[in-house]
Amino acid sequence: MAGKIIIDIERCKGCTLCVTVCPNNVITISEKSNSKGYFPAESTGPNCTGCTNCAIVCPDCAIEVYRDKTGSEKIDIKSVNPIKKNEINNLARESK
């Protein structure tokens, strides 16, 4: 399945949690700052699967995930299995 993320660069503070939990390493930190002076995350490649790890762990709710054959169906992260959310949050904590 194709996946795609959209990151609200004005909302993102560049905490790198999404970078840490992305299994395909398609998220990096931008070299350009946003209007608040933060260096936001950005999607860097077409290998996104739409796993939602990044959106689940984002403390600023700056990431929207889309997943289907064309990468256009938005995923509601509230519907993600709570066990998966705990595993992702633990992974993010361990990386700090």
Secondary structure by P-SEA (a helix, b strand, c coil): cbbbbbbcccccccccccccccccccbbbbccccccccbbbbbcccccccccccccccccccbbbbbccccccccccccccaaaaaaaaaaaaaac
